[in-house]
Amino acid sequence: MLQKQGELEKSELDLKKLEENLKAVEIDIAKNKSELNALTNEKSRFQSQINNLLFSIEKKKNEVATSDTAKSELEITIEKNASALSTMEEEIILLRNKRDYLHNEKNSYSEQITQTGNTLSDLRKQYDAAKEQIHEKELKQSEIVTQIKIIEEKFAEDYEIANEQEKPEPTPEFQPEPSKAQIGEIRSKLSNLGSVNFLALEEYEKENERLNFYENQINDLVQSEKTLKETIEEINRTAESRFIDTFEKIHVNFKKLFIALFGEEGEAELKIDRDNLLETDIEIMAKPPNKRPNSIEQLSGGEKTLTAIALLFAIYLVKPSPFCILDEVDAPLDDANVEKFVKLIKEFSFDTQFLIVSHNKKTMTAADTLYGVTMQEVGVSKTVSVSLNQTDTTF
């Protein structure tokens, strides 16, 4: 009996322990559920951040595509304007040639008309003089005939002479042959005048009107050419002004960043042809400490990369952006130069968010957040993000 009672008490103790263990397990389960809910909420929060970042990336890609499209449209517009300008210049040359030809024709017609007018005026004067002489001769002849008739009548009356053979000879003062020769000469001159083109003046007016029309057209084209050239000159002046202003800013930033990356002994210059700003080449002169290369091609791969980074951020400082993507920029750099690169990124990260594609450990260690892709199951990829500030991993 006592043995059974002892076993019963032992069973009750075991039951209490089991109940206590059960309660502990239930508490652990509740605690795990709470932690699971917290982790689920944290996952949702990180997923929301990832979605926002992906949306921002897609938005920036669209903005870049829009900028490229606008740039392409502007380049097409410039090419069209350049083609139209070339066509207009060719038309201007043709119209100038036509203007010169018409001007020569006008001068030729003017000379012909002037010569014809002068000849016509001389002939009219000769004609009027000859006509006046003929008229005078006719009057004189009529007077002579009248006088002859009077003399004949008087002779017939006084001397009773009625026969032509009985007429007296002309007086010595009268000389008919020179008069006849003079009359014949005047008539010959009138005959040599020929037909006069009285429509020449009208034809001249028509040609002059056509010439005036072409001259007006040429003046319009010349004025258009002048306006177009003035517009092009103004565009060139504006482009040169903006280019030189931006270039000077980039030049100053490039020198400062080059010294920051290579040290105080480093020297860097950007050279251009200031007499031909719109077509000038930009020459990059980079001299790291203890080196005096003749050209940038003589630098090592890492030095070229640091020089390119200095120039990239020099341009960036002129027109900053809130978002920047760098793809394998640090690949050619050694550890010492990677540290310089990371330091530069840290300085710029106050105003800009950088997304860097890299396989370099130092670069990844310096990042705030890492993003990667893993394949826990064959054929199934998952994105992974790690916040290095909070040492928190999300799958």
C-alpha positions as CSV (number, residue, x, y, z in Angstrom):
1,M,0.0,0.0,0.0
2,L,2.7,2.4,1.0
3,Q,4.6,1.5,-2.2
4,K,1.6,2.4,-4.4
5,Q,1.1,5.7,-2.5
6,G,4.7,6.6,-3.2
7,E,4.3,5.7,-6.9
8,L,1.2,7.9,-7.0
9,E,2.9,10.9,-5.4
10,K,5.8,10.4,-7.8
11,S,3.4,10.3,-10.7
12,E,1.7,13.5,-9.5
13,L,5.2,15.2,-9.3
14,D,6.0,14.0,-12.8
15,L,2.6,15.3,-13.9
16,K,3.3,18.7,-12.4
17,K,6.7,18.8,-14.0
18,L,5.1,17.9,-17.3
19,E,2.5,20.6,-16.8
20,E,5.3,23.1,-16.0
21,N,7.3,22.0,-19.0
22,L,4.1,22.4,-21.1
23,K,3.6,25.9,-19.9
24,A,7.2,26.7,-20.6
25,V,6.8,25.3,-24.1
26,E,3.6,27.3,-24.6
27,I,5.4,30.5,-23.4
28,D,8.3,29.8,-25.8
29,I,5.8,29.2,-28.6
30,A,4.0,32.5,-27.8
31,K,7.4,34.2,-27.7
32,N,8.5,32.7,-31.0
33,K,5.2,33.7,-32.5
34,S,5.7,37.2,-31.3
35,E,9.3,37.2,-32.7
36,L,7.9,35.7,-36.0
37,N,5.3,38.5,-36.2
38,A,8.0,41.0,-35.6
39,L,10.3,39.5,-38.2
40,T,7.3,39.3,-40.6
41,N,6.6,43.0,-40.1
42,E,10.3,43.8,-40.5
43,K,10.4,41.7,-43.7
44,S,7.3,43.6,-45.0
45,R,9.0,46.9,-44.2
46,F,12.2,45.9,-46.0
47,Q,10.2,44.6,-49.0
48,S,8.4,47.9,-49.1
49,Q,11.7,49.7,-49.1
50,I,13.0,47.4,-51.9
51,N,9.8,48.1,-53.9
52,N,10.3,51.8,-53.5
53,L,13.9,51.6,-54.5
54,L,13.0,49.5,-57.6
55,F,10.3,52.0,-58.5
56,S,12.8,54.8,-58.1
57,I,15.3,52.9,-60.3
58,E,12.6,52.3,-63.0
59,K,11.6,56.0,-62.8
60,K,15.2,57.1,-63.3
61,K,15.6,54.7,-66.2
62,N,12.5,56.3,-67.8
63,E,13.9,59.8,-67.2
64,V,17.3,58.7,-68.8
65,A,15.4,57.2,-71.7
66,T,13.3,60.4,-72.1
67,S,16.5,62.5,-72.0
68,D,18.1,60.3,-74.6
69,T,15.0,60.6,-76.8
70,A,15.0,64.4,-76.4
71,K,18.7,64.5,-77.2
72,S,18.1,62.4,-80.3
73,E,15.2,64.7,-81.4
74,L,17.4,67.7,-80.9
75,E,20.2,66.1,-83.0
76,I,17.7,65.3,-85.7
77,T,16.4,68.9,-85.6
78,I,19.9,70.2,-85.8
79,E,20.7,67.9,-88.8
80,K,17.4,69.1,-90.5
81,N,18.3,72.7,-89.9
82,A,21.8,72.2,-91.2
83,S,20.4,70.5,-94.3
84,A,17.9,73.3,-94.8
85,L,20.6,75.8,-94.3
86,S,22.8,74.1,-96.9
87,T,19.8,74.0,-99.3
88,M,19.1,77.7,-98.8
89,E,22.8,78.5,-99.3
90,E,22.7,76.6,-102.6
91,E,19.5,78.4,-103.6
92,I,21.1,81.7,-102.7
93,I,24.0,81.0,-104.9
94,L,21.7,80.1,-107.8
95,L,19.7,83.2,-107.3
96,R,22.8,85.3,-107.1
97,N,24.0,83.9,-110.4
98,K,20.6,84.5,-111.9
99,R,20.6,88.0,-110.4
100,D,24.0,88.7,-112.0
101,Y,22.8,87.3,-115.3
102,L,19.7,89.5,-115.2
103,H,21.7,92.4,-114.2
104,N,24.0,91.9,-117.2
105,E,20.9,91.5,-119.5
106,K,19.5,94.7,-118.0
107,N,22.7,96.5,-118.7
108,S,22.7,95.1,-122.3
109,Y,19.1,96.1,-122.9
110,S,19.7,99.5,-121.4
111,E,22.7,100.1,-123.7
112,Q,20.7,98.9,-126.7
113,I,17.8,101.1,-125.8
114,T,20.1,104.1,-125.1
115,Q,21.8,103.6,-128.5
116,T,18.5,103.1,-130.3
117,G,17.1,106.2,-128.5
118,N,20.1,108.2,-129.5
119,T,20.0,106.9,-133.1
120,L,16.2,107.5,-133.3
121,S,16.7,111.1,-131.9
122,D,19.4,111.8,-134.5
123,L,17.2,110.4,-137.3
124,R,14.2,112.4,-136.1
125,K,16.3,115.5,-136.1
126,Q,17.6,114.7,-139.5
127,Y,14.1,113.8,-140.7
128,D,12.7,117.1,-139.3
129,A,15.6,119.1,-140.8
130,A,15.1,117.3,-144.2
131,K,11.3,117.8,-144.0
132,E,11.9,121.4,-143.2
133,Q,14.2,121.8,-146.1
134,I,11.8,120.0,-148.4
135,H,9.0,122.2,-147.2
136,E,11.1,125.3,-147.7
137,K,12.1,124.0,-151.2
138,E,8.5,123.2,-152.0
139,L,7.5,126.7,-150.9
140,K,10.3,128.2,-152.9
141,Q,9.4,126.0,-155.8
142,S,5.7,127.0,-155.5
143,E,6.8,130.6,-155.4
144,I,9.0,130.1,-158.4
145,V,6.2,128.3,-160.3
146,T,3.9,131.2,-159.4
147,Q,6.5,133.7,-160.5
148,I,7.0,131.7,-163.7
149,K,3.3,131.7,-164.3
150,I,3.1,135.4,-163.6
151,I,6.1,135.9,-165.9
152,E,4.5,133.7,-168.6
153,E,1.2,135.5,-168.3
154,K,3.1,138.8,-168.3
155,F,5.2,137.7,-171.3
156,A,2.1,136.4,-173.0
157,E,0.4,139.6,-172.3
158,D,3.4,141.9,-172.9
159,Y,5.2,139.8,-175.6
160,E,2.4,137.6,-176.8
161,I,4.4,134.4,-176.2
162,A,2.1,131.4,-175.9
163,N,4.5,128.6,-177.1
164,E,6.6,126.6,-174.6
165,Q,9.5,127.0,-176.9
166,E,9.2,130.6,-176.9
167,K,9.6,130.7,-173.1
168,P,12.7,132.6,-172.0
169,E,15.6,130.8,-170.2
170,P,15.7,130.9,-166.4
171,T,17.7,133.7,-164.9
172,P,21.3,133.0,-163.9
173,E,20.5,133.2,-160.2
174,F,18.2,130.2,-160.4
175,Q,20.2,126.9,-160.2
176,P,17.8,123.9,-160.4
177,E,20.4,121.1,-160.3
178,P,21.8,121.7,-156.9
179,S,18.2,122.0,-155.7
180,K,17.3,118.7,-157.3
181,A,20.4,117.0,-155.8
182,Q,19.6,118.4,-152.4
183,I,16.0,117.1,-152.7
184,G,17.2,113.7,-153.8
185,E,19.7,113.5,-150.9
186,I,17.0,114.4,-148.4
187,R,14.6,111.8,-149.9
188,S,17.4,109.1,-149.7
189,K,18.0,109.9,-146.0
190,L,14.3,109.5,-145.3
191,S,14.3,106.1,-147.1
192,N,17.4,104.9,-145.2
193,L,15.7,105.5,-141.9
194,G,13.6,102.4,-142.6
195,S,10.9,101.3,-140.1
196,V,11.2,102.5,-136.5
197,N,10.3,100.0,-133.6
198,F,8.0,102.1,-131.5
199,L,7.4,99.2,-129.1
200,A,11.0,99.2,-127.8
201,L,10.0,101.4,-124.9
202,E,7.1,99.1,-123.9
203,E,9.4,96.1,-124.1
204,Y,11.9,97.9,-121.9
205,E,9.2,98.6,-119.3
206,K,8.3,94.9,-119.2
207,E,11.9,93.7,-118.8
208,N,12.5,96.4,-116.2
209,E,9.5,95.2,-114.3
210,R,10.7,91.6,-114.4
211,L,14.2,92.8,-113.2
212,N,12.6,94.7,-110.3
213,F,10.7,91.5,-109.3
214,Y,13.9,89.4,-109.3
215,E,15.8,92.1,-107.5
216,N,13.1,92.1,-104.7
217,Q,13.3,88.3,-104.5
218,I,17.1,88.5,-104.2
219,N,16.8,91.2,-101.6
220,D,14.4,89.0,-99.6
221,L,16.8,86.0,-99.8
222,V,19.7,88.1,-98.8
223,Q,17.8,89.5,-95.8
224,S,16.8,85.9,-94.9
225,E,20.4,84.8,-95.2
226,K,21.5,87.7,-93.0
227,T,18.8,86.9,-90.4
228,L,19.7,83.2,-90.4
229,K,23.4,84.0,-90.0
230,E,22.7,86.3,-87.1
231,T,20.6,83.6,-85.4
232,I,23.4,81.1,-85.9
233,E,26.0,83.5,-84.6
234,E,23.8,84.2,-81.5
235,I,23.4,80.4,-80.9
236,N,27.1,80.0,-81.3
237,R,27.8,82.8,-78.8
238,T,25.4,81.3,-76.3
239,A,26.9,77.8,-76.7
240,E,30.4,79.1,-76.4
241,S,29.5,81.1,-73.3
242,R,27.8,78.2,-71.6
243,F,30.5,75.8,-72.7
244,I,33.4,77.9,-71.4
245,D,31.5,78.6,-68.1
246,T,30.9,74.9,-67.5
247,F,34.4,73.9,-68.6
248,E,36.0,76.3,-66.1
249,K,33.9,74.9,-63.3
250,I,34.7,71.3,-64.3
251,H,38.4,72.2,-64.7
252,V,38.6,73.6,-61.1
253,N,36.7,70.6,-59.7
254,F,38.9,68.1,-61.6
255,K,42.1,69.6,-60.2
256,K,40.8,69.5,-56.7
257,L,39.5,65.9,-56.9
258,F,42.7,64.8,-58.6
259,I,44.8,66.2,-55.7
260,A,42.3,64.6,-53.3
261,L,42.8,61.1,-54.9
262,F,46.6,61.3,-55.7
263,G,47.9,63.7,-53.1
264,E,49.2,67.3,-53.1
265,E,51.9,66.5,-55.6
266,G,49.5,65.4,-58.2
267,E,48.8,67.7,-61.2
268,A,45.9,67.7,-63.6
269,E,44.8,70.0,-66.4
270,L,42.1,70.1,-69.0
271,K,43.2,71.9,-72.2
272,I,41.1,73.3,-75.0
273,D,41.5,75.5,-78.1
274,R,39.9,78.7,-76.9
275,D,39.9,80.2,-80.4
276,N,37.6,77.4,-81.7
277,L,35.4,76.5,-78.7
278,L,32.6,74.8,-80.7
279,E,34.9,72.3,-82.4
280,T,37.8,72.0,-80.0
281,D,39.1,68.7,-78.6
282,I,39.5,68.4,-74.8
283,E,42.9,67.2,-73.8
284,I,43.3,65.6,-70.4
285,M,46.7,66.0,-68.7
286,A,47.2,63.9,-65.6
287,K,50.5,63.7,-63.6
288,P,50.4,61.5,-60.5
289,P,53.2,62.0,-57.9
290,N,56.7,61.1,-59.0
291,K,55.5,60.6,-62.6
292,R,55.7,62.9,-65.6
293,P,53.9,61.1,-68.5
294,N,53.6,62.7,-71.9
295,S,50.1,61.5,-72.3
296,I,47.3,59.8,-70.3
297,E,48.0,56.6,-72.2
298,Q,51.2,56.1,-70.3
299,L,49.4,55.8,-67.0
300,S,48.6,52.5,-65.4
301,G,45.1,51.0,-65.4
302,G,44.4,52.1,-61.8
303,E,45.7,55.6,-62.4
304,K,43.6,55.9,-65.5
305,T,40.6,54.8,-63.5
306,L,41.2,57.3,-60.7
307,T,41.7,60.0,-63.3
308,A,38.4,59.0,-64.9
309,I,36.7,59.0,-61.5
310,A,38.0,62.5,-60.7
311,L,36.7,63.8,-64.1
312,L,33.4,62.0,-63.6
313,F,32.8,63.6,-60.2
314,A,34.1,67.0,-61.4
315,I,31.3,66.9,-64.0
316,Y,28.9,65.7,-61.4
317,L,29.7,68.7,-59.1
318,V,28.6,71.1,-61.8
319,K,25.2,69.4,-62.1
320,P,24.5,67.1,-59.1
321,S,22.0,64.3,-59.1
322,P,20.2,62.7,-56.1
323,F,20.8,59.2,-57.5
324,C,23.9,57.7,-59.1
325,I,24.7,54.1,-60.5
326,L,28.3,52.9,-60.8
327,D,29.1,49.6,-62.5
328,E,32.4,47.9,-61.6
329,V,34.2,51.2,-61.4
330,D,36.6,49.9,-58.8
331,A,37.6,46.7,-60.8
332,P,41.0,48.0,-61.9
333,L,41.9,49.5,-58.5
334,D,44.2,48.0,-55.9
335,D,43.3,48.0,-52.2
336,A,44.9,51.4,-51.5
337,N,43.1,53.1,-54.4
338,V,39.9,51.4,-53.5
339,E,40.1,53.1,-50.1
340,K,40.5,56.4,-51.8
341,F,37.5,55.7,-54.0
342,V,35.4,54.6,-51.0
343,K,36.4,57.8,-49.1
344,L,35.3,59.9,-52.1
345,I,32.0,58.1,-52.3
346,K,31.4,58.6,-48.6
347,E,31.9,62.4,-49.0
348,F,29.4,62.6,-51.9
349,S,26.9,60.2,-50.2
350,F,25.5,63.0,-48.0
351,D,23.7,64.5,-51.0
352,T,23.5,61.6,-53.4
353,Q,22.4,58.0,-53.1
354,F,24.9,55.6,-54.8
355,L,24.1,52.2,-56.2
356,I,27.4,50.5,-56.9
357,V,27.8,47.2,-58.7
358,S,31.0,45.7,-57.3
359,H,32.8,42.5,-56.4
360,N,35.5,44.2,-54.3
361,K,35.3,43.3,-50.6
362,K,36.5,46.8,-49.4
363,T,33.8,48.5,-51.4
364,M,31.1,46.1,-50.2
365,T,32.3,46.5,-46.6
366,A,32.0,50.2,-46.8
367,A,28.4,50.0,-48.1
368,D,25.4,50.7,-45.9
369,T,23.3,48.0,-47.5
370,L,24.2,45.0,-49.7
371,Y,21.9,43.5,-52.3
372,G,22.5,40.1,-53.9
373,V,20.9,37.1,-55.5
374,T,21.0,33.6,-54.1
375,M,19.7,30.2,-55.2
376,Q,18.7,28.1,-52.1
377,E,16.7,25.8,-54.3
378,V,17.9,24.7,-57.7
379,G,16.3,26.9,-60.4
380,V,14.8,29.3,-57.9
381,S,16.6,32.7,-57.4
382,K,15.9,34.9,-54.4
383,T,17.1,38.5,-53.7
384,V,18.9,39.1,-50.5
385,S,19.5,42.4,-48.8
386,V,21.8,43.0,-45.8
387,S,21.9,46.2,-43.8
388,L,25.4,46.5,-42.5
389,N,24.4,49.2,-40.0
390,Q,21.8,47.0,-38.3
391,T,23.3,43.6,-39.2
392,D,19.9,42.5,-40.3
393,T,19.3,40.1,-43.2
394,T,16.1,39.8,-45.2
395,F,15.2,37.0,-47.7
